[in-house]
Amino acid sequence: MAAVANSLSYSPSPFTKSLKNPSKPFLSKPCVTLKPSFKNLRLTAVVSEKTTTLTPPKAFDHCFSKSDDGFLYCEGLKVQDAIDSVEKRPFYLYSKPQITRNVEAYKQALEGLDSIIGYAIKANNNLKIIEHLRKLGCGAVLVSGNELRLALKAGYDPTKCIFNGNGKLLDDLVLAVQEGVFVNVDSEFDLENIVAASRIAGKKVNVLLRINPDVDPQVHAYVATGNKNSKFGIRNEKLQWFLDEVKAHPNELNLVGAHCHLGSTITKVDIFRDAALLMVNYIDQIRAEGFELSYLNIGGGLGIDYYHAGAILPTPMDLINTVREIVVSRGLKLIIEPGRSLIANTCCLVNRVTGVKTNGTKNFIVIDGSMSELIRPSLYDAYQHIELVSPSDAEISTFDVVGPVCESADFLGKNRELPTPSKGTGLVVHDAGAYCMSMSSTYNLKMRPPEYWVEEDGSLVKIRHGETFDDHLRFFECL
Ligand SMILES: Cc1ncc(COP(=O)(O)O)c(C=O)c1O
C-alpha cells in the first residue's frame, strides 16, 4: 500500500473516447503542427499509453548523501553535527543550493519559451524559502488570501502570481484584483464573486478559465484533480456558458488564458502532453469566439523519486519538451505551477530514536517526530525514504517507524529494513520539503518544529523558529 501515492506500475484503463474518426485516436499520433480541432470530443478519462524518451539516466544526485565514512551529509554538512548543534528536535533540514538547482532545472527547460514559473506556495510556505524562490525569478501560485499576503510580503511581482481555488472568498478576491494577480475561474459562483470583486476594487481582472480536462493523472485519488469527479475546475461542457458570461462583463473581466491542473506526483509526462493537446483545442474554440487568449497554464504536478531505488523519473526538461511544440504551435505563453518538484527533495525531517520495541511479531522504532510534523504517510500511505544518519553494524531487522502520537495512524514508514538503532540515534525521513511542514499540526500538543537550511558555504542557518508551548497559551490570553 505504501506505494500507492507514487506508483509507477499502472494498468491502463480502456481507452474510452468518442472521436469523429475512432480508428485514429489523436493521442496515438500527436499532431500538434496540424492545429487539431476536436469539437465533437466526448471527454472521459484520457489515458497515456505511450512511453516517452526521458533524459538519459544519471547517478542518483541528491543533496543528502551517505559519504564513505557512513554518515549522512546535507551538501557538506554532517547531519549528525546538525543534530548536535540545534536546540530542538525533530527539525526540518533543507539544502538551499538544492532549491536553487531545482529552479535552474526548470529555467533551463523553459529556455526559448515565454513563461512563468509559478511556485505553488501550498507545498511549503516558509517565508525565507519563498523569498529565495522569488529572487531566483519565480512567480507564485496561491490558494488563499493569506498565501497571497505572504507572497506580497516576500516581494513577489503580482503579475507573476496566480490565484487558484474552488472556494475563493470575496475579500481575498478583492485583494487579488487590487494587486493585479491572475485569477483562475473555478465555477459559476466563483465567476460571480470575481465580477463582484472587480466592481469593489474598481479594476478589471485578468482571468483564466480552469477547465477540468478529465485526464486521469494515474496517481493516488487524494492528489488527482483533473478528472471528471474532482471538485476543481469548470465542466468542459459548460465552456460556452462561461464564455458568454465573460462577454457579458467587459468592464470587469479580461479573459487571458486557460488553466488546468491534473494532480500531483505525476510520473509520466505523456499525461501533460495529453492535457496540453486538449487544452489547446479549448483555446482554439475560445479564440474562435473572438477572445485574445495568450496563456496556457498546465498547472503543476511533476512527481519526484520518493523511493530512492534508481527509477528514472521525468525531469522538468522532459516535461517541458513534451508540451513545447504544442505551446509554440499556438503562439502561447506557458504558465507552470510546480510545488513538489521544486522543493520536496531539498529537505529531510531529522528525528532521534526514543526507543525500539517489539510486540512479538512486529518491530517498532519509536522516534520523536510523528504524524504531527509529517502527515503524508498517515494521510495517503505515501512512501518517504528513511535512513539512519550514522554508520551502524547492528543487526538489520524490519521495522515500522512510528512517532509518539496517540494514534495507530501515527507512522512515518512501514516495513523498513534498518539496522537496529540505539537510543538517540539520528533518523531522517527524506523528501520532506513539500506538503510536510505546510501540512503539519500541533496534534497532541507537539509544537511545530524549527526549520534550518544549509547555505552555499555549508553553514547551518535557522529559517523558522520552532513553536513553543507559550505560543499555544497565547491563543487564550485576555479571553
Ligand atoms: C492548482 C494547483 N497548482 C499547482 C499545484 C502544485 O502541484 P505540485 O506540488 O504537485 O507540483 C497544486 C497542488 O496540488 C494545485 O492544486
Ligand as a Chemical Component Dictionary entry (heavy atoms), coordinates in Angstrom:
data_LIG
# 
_chem_comp.id                   LIG 
_chem_comp.type                 NON-POLYMER 
_chem_comp.pdbx_formal_charge   0 
_chem_comp.three_letter_code    LIG 
# 
loop_
_chem_comp_atom.comp_id 
_chem_comp_atom.atom_id 
_chem_comp_atom.alt_atom_id 
_chem_comp_atom.type_symbol 
_chem_comp_atom.charge 
_chem_comp_atom.model_Cartn_x 
_chem_comp_atom.model_Cartn_y 
_chem_comp_atom.model_Cartn_z 
_chem_comp_atom.pdbx_ordinal 
LIG C1 C1 C 0 -3.805 24.385 -8.798 1  
LIG C2 C2 C 0 -2.531 23.773 -8.344 2  
LIG N1 N1 N 0 -1.402 24.142 -8.949 3  
LIG C3 C3 C 0 -0.213 23.630 -8.584 4  
LIG C4 C4 C 0 -0.114 22.688 -7.582 5  
LIG C5 C5 C 0 1.227  22.131 -7.221 6  
LIG O1 O1 O 0 1.333  20.772 -7.512 7  
LIG P1 P1 P 0 2.693  20.015 -7.278 8  
LIG O2 O2 O 0 3.160  20.332 -5.914 9  
LIG O3 O3 O 0 2.357  18.584 -7.426 10 
LIG O4 O4 O 0 3.644  20.481 -8.337 11 
LIG C6 C6 C 0 -1.271 22.265 -6.937 12 
LIG C7 C7 C 0 -1.207 21.218 -5.925 13 
LIG O5 O5 O 0 -1.930 20.276 -5.894 14 
LIG C8 C8 C 0 -2.514 22.829 -7.323 15 
LIG O6 O6 O 0 -3.654 22.460 -6.738 16 
# 
loop_
_chem_comp_bond.comp_id 
_chem_comp_bond.atom_id_1 
_chem_comp_bond.atom_id_2 
_chem_comp_bond.value_order 
_chem_comp_bond.pdbx_ordinal 
LIG C1 C2 SING 1  
LIG C2 N1 SING 2  
LIG C2 C8 DOUB 3  
LIG N1 C3 DOUB 4  
LIG C3 C4 SING 5  
LIG C4 C5 SING 6  
LIG C4 C6 DOUB 7  
LIG C5 O1 SING 8  
LIG O1 P1 SING 9  
LIG P1 O2 DOUB 10 
LIG P1 O3 SING 11 
LIG P1 O4 SING 12 
LIG C6 C7 SING 13 
LIG C6 C8 SING 14 
LIG C7 O5 DOUB 15 
LIG C8 O6 SING 16 
# 
